Amino acid sequence: MDVGFSLRSEAVGAMRTAMVSAENLQLTLKTELSQEEQALTHTKRSPKETHKAGNEDLKEMLESNKESLKLEAMKRVVGLIAKGKNASELFPAVVKNVASKNIELKKLVYVYLVRYAEEQQDLALLSISTFQRALKDPNQFIRGSALRVLSSIRVSIIVPIMLLAIKEAAADLSPYVRKTSAHAIQKLYSLDPEQKEQLIEVIEKLLKDKSTLVAGSVVMSFEEVCPDRIDLIHKNYRKLCNLLVDVEEWGQVVIISMLTRYARTQFTSPWKEGAMFDENDKAFYDSESEEKKDQTEDKPYIMDPDHRLLLRNTKPLLQSRNTAVVMSVAQLYWHLAPKHEVNIVTKSLVRLLRSYREVQYIVLQNIATMSIQRKGMFEPFMKSFYVRSTDPTHIKTLKLEILTNLANEANISTILREFQTYVKSQDKEFAAATIQAIGRCATNISEVTDTCLNGLVLLLSNRDETVVAESVVVIKKLLQTQPTQHSEIIKHMAKIFDNITVSMARASILWLMGEYCERVPKIAPDVLRKMAKTFTAEEDIVKLQTVNLAAKLYLTNSKQTKLLTQYILNLGKYDQSYDIRDRTRFIRQLIVPNGKSGALNKYARRILLAPKPAPVLQSSFKDRDRFQLGTLSHSLNIKATGYQELSDWPAVAPDQSVRTVEVIEPVQEWAPVVGKSKKSKSDNKFYSDDEEEKAEEGSESSEGSGSSSSSSSSEESGSESEEESSEESEKTSSDSGKSSSGSEKSSSESEPEQKQKKKTKKAPQKKIKPTAAFSDSDENGNGPVAQASSSSAESSSGSETDSEDDSDSDSPTTQQQKKRDGKSKPKVEVKSKMEVSLLDLDDFSPAPTNAPKSLVVSLSLLSDLEGLSLSNIPSAMQVTTPSFGPVKTYELLHHMTGKGLTAKYHFPRQPCLYEPSMVAVQVILTNSSDHSLEEIHIGDRSPASLNIHCFNAIERLEPEASVTVSMGIDFSDSTQAANFQLCTKEDQFSVSIQPAVGELLMPSTMSEQDFSKDQGKLLGMNETSATVTMATANTSSQAISKQVLSVANVGEVSSSHNSFHRFAGRTVSSGALVLVSLELKESSTALLTINTEKSVMASMLLRDLKQALAQA
């Protein structure tokens, strides 16, 4: 230390000398000492002393009389807390400022107190009176912060004060304060669980709150305090579903988790075998034959409207930027949705794989569990799970797991090529996991077992110890599954045995030799002879297997191996390892008979050569589906504290009326009550005709989905095209409360709810005025909304919370006009623009696209036609018949390949009768042979998840005869070919239908104004354009329409300018809007623009249109 100080003093002396010399030379030097110089001249302070000195400065600033100094000091203190530093010593100085009149200072003081109130309870208790006064402060943030501090003081003596404060805050006018009270409920419950009953009362009150700010917090309190009280959720279920989109992100996660558990207790399972979802198809065929009704004893599954409401309102959240929200919606669909609807979460989950590693890890774990049960979900996105060199090992292992789960006969060659690359990885743990994955593929897919085995045998010569050992272990497991077929591999392993140096690999080969020594009787003794030479130099694990091999050969081939066995047992008897000496003694007594061990010797063969069960190679995620996806328990594969198991579906659904809320309509001064009561009386009188009730009871079974919510299961069961296309209108109606007037009508009805439902069923069967019923459109341009007035009674219950807020949003003139309409046209009432509610858009089928022209429609014909809906597209986008329909025929099967069977196909460009998301295909089958063909049908399809509606089997097709059959194929908006087998009684022919991109569309009609409006929403990445040099013959309007319609099945939009040509359509599968516009320029050029969310389809369609317009 003395040397160090002398060096420092010398350095300082030299610096002073330099400064004196500089003054003499009239030079200017810096007179202030730098930090380094100060460190040399002064001994360093300890960190604690420096921290104390800093805190003293802050204390002085906090105790000063100037507000600005106090505010600056508090900012620094909060900064210290944010950095994780301890600022608890300042608590007394900070508490003194809790009564400050400066709002900014008071907020910062409360932030500090929330952090340290629990540690400094005694000092915090002194300020309780200040907090209580602050609870009455006019500033909502001060009230909320005071409640947060009060609830952070963990002293049981102030529980009554906290409870009173929470009750008052729960009734506060500010949603922020009510939200804070919901958070305080959890803190009070953890401090004093005996207050549970009183807290439940507060939770019940807050659950009725209509603010999106409060919803997430109160549901979190519900989950913490009383998660089993689902009766509190009944009345608030629909409101929570409707508010879900607008709740903050972490609140959405909590609400979705709670609603998942709720739905599993209130709705029946949509996974029942033979469940029928497409009610439209059923109604169509039932109208042809009444006998079929009698034969069908099992009632088809009809999804509860509230179940559908939950699925529909959570679907938009798959686009959320918060990964936790997307994961929550994915697990909700996995546990609640019908199996054919779960696939919509796939793209969103794959999108999350571009996020951080931590997110990838959780998402991949959930995908691994999903991919075991439903390979088809993620098979199209297999490339997303290819391993990248930058991935950490745990991510690589999970991707490997998923690839192995997705492996099937069609893609195994691609996956094995990937695995070949992975085996060469420098990450040895990952390379070993890859070898295990190859083994699983070999056991699961028998076609590649031999290929995998040969590849693993080649890996035995690898230099890496881990790879060789893992290869031998996997080969050993594979040979145990079918040992009789692979004696050659055992011989090969014996040949390369001398070159293998890894002890684990050598031991595994010796075990194989001993286990299957009877199948290689000549080789096994020779291997034992080699091991006898090197026994003393081997590792312990190899010596143990050598002793086992000697014992097994002694029992099966004692003539050749008796002396060798005795020699090895003698070597083992004097080995340095205790284990080997003990094993040698045991084996000697077991196999060599003598007087003492005669009894045990009888069972030597049964002990050593007992058949071993083959190991089961299966995924480590196979048993994780017992936990709810997205939970900590699922990630750890153990039941974590606080985990709540999902209950099984109830066999019979509980009463759904518990979720119906009676809307009490406020008395409005401008609307006379007498007029309303008169109207309701007249309506009741009109609908209570006994004769009509009796006459229409028989036709209720064939009513369309527009007549009642119970018969609308075709839409409730998830026709995705409709839900996507009407997504905007759903949001608009839920945000602005379009169902207000519908709620008024329903609440003004004096009859019980059951009678209203009967009226709802009857209303559409009255004598209808088509002009009124089919001409009105809702505000979003969603075309004719033909709903009866009493159907608003049911629809209002789904969106009653919105309608309560906005029930008086209509002007008096509007209300009076509605009354006059109701009186003048009692037979049918069409919903006005303000009456479109959230449930109306999806839970009821749109009107048939072909509106009746006659004014009189018979009841029987109407009831038959109501169920016939060829498409679930919202009525604003009505499907039209294309003005130009070129028939391009493609060859499906040549007569040479098909042994006389010829098949050609074309796209008729008509809506598919079987399912709205399918493309209609007509196939012409011709028998070109000289003998009849029998049982022509469709066999296996590839991929297995491909959705095809097959034609009925053709029992017999005579020579030179032809027959035309119709099919439906769901191409999922992709031009990927649909591969399937066309079979006869004797042969099978692999064929494929490759759709042109234009055939994946269906035409839609819209006005020029709507076209421009929708085009404005699809800009940026959703717009694709190019300049086209057009042929001279294609410059006229008629020629342009002809060429465009020859390429794409779209509808022409009328245009006010001759230089603009517009066409509109929607994709058949998802219902995504596709807008094509052509603007003519000078010198035979034109700007071709395509607007759609499907960017891949847009580029392909652009290419085809350019080619068609350019050719003469």
Salt bridges, closest charged atoms under 4 A:
GLU63 OE2 - LYS96 NZ 3.66
GLU72 OE2 - ARG76 NE 3.64
GLU119 OE2 - ARG115 NH1 3.24
GLU168 OE1 - LYS136 NZ 3.36
ASP172 OD1 - ARG143 NH2 2.90
ASP209 OD2 - ARG178 NE 2.36
GLU223 OE1 - ARG261 NH2 2.36
ASP231 OD1 - ARG229 NE 2.98
GLU248 OE2 - LYS179 NZ 3.98
GLU249 OE2 - ARG321 NE 3.03
ASP286 OD2 - LYS282 NZ 3.18
ASP304 OD2 - ARG659 NH2 3.42
ASP306 OD1 - ARG238 NE 2.76
ASP306 OD2 - ARG659 NE 2.64
GLU341 OE2 - ARG308 NH2 2.72
GLU341 OE2 - HIS340 NE2 3.87
ASP391 OD2 - LYS399 NZ 2.99
GLU401 OE2 - ARG440 NH1 2.88
ASP464 OD1 - LYS428 NZ 3.77
GLU488 OE2 - LYS491 NZ 3.68
ASP498 OD2 - LYS530 NZ 3.15
GLU515 OE1 - LYS552 NZ 3.45
GLU515 OE1 - LYS612 NZ 3.15
GLU518 OE2 - ARG605 NH1 3.84
ASP526 OD1 - ARG529 NH2 2.67
GLU538 OE2 - ARG506 NH2 2.84
ASP575 OD1 - LYS543 NZ 2.84
ASP582 OD1 - ARG585 NH1 3.35
ASP623 OD2 - ARG626 NH1 3.28
GLU645 OE2 - LYS639 NZ 3.62
GLU665 OE2 - LYS676 NZ 2.39
GLU692 OE1 - LYS766 NZ 1.84
GLU693 OE2 - LYS762 NZ 3.10
GLU696 OE2 - LYS766 NZ 3.83
GLU720 OE1 - LYS315 NZ 2.78
GLU723 OE2 - ARG308 NH1 3.32
GLU723 OE1 - LYS315 NZ 3.99
GLU724 OE2 - LYS315 NZ 3.60
GLU728 OE1 - LYS1017 NZ 2.78
GLU730 OE2 - ARG312 NE 3.79
GLU751 OE1 - LYS755 NZ 3.17
GLU779 OE2 - LYS738 NZ 3.71
GLU804 OE1 - LYS210 NZ 2.54
ASP805 OD1 - LYS210 NZ 3.38
ASP810 OD2 - LYS818 NZ 2.67
GLU829 OE1 - LYS745 NZ 3.11
GLU835 OE2 - LYS745 NZ 2.92
ASP840 OD2 - LYS831 NZ 3.35
ASP843 OD1 - ARG312 NH1 3.03
ASP930 OD1 - HIS931 ND1 3.18
GLU934 OE2 - ARG956 NH1 2.88
GLU934 OE1 - LYS985 NZ 3.55
GLU958 OE2 - ARG956 NE 2.76
ASP973 OD2 - LYS1094 NZ 3.62
ASP987 OD1 - LYS899 NZ 3.00
GLU999 OE2 - ARG909 NH2 3.21
GLU1008 OE2 - ARG1062 NH1 3.01
GLU1079 OE2 - LYS1081 NZ 3.32
ASP1104 OD1 - ARG1103 NE 3.45
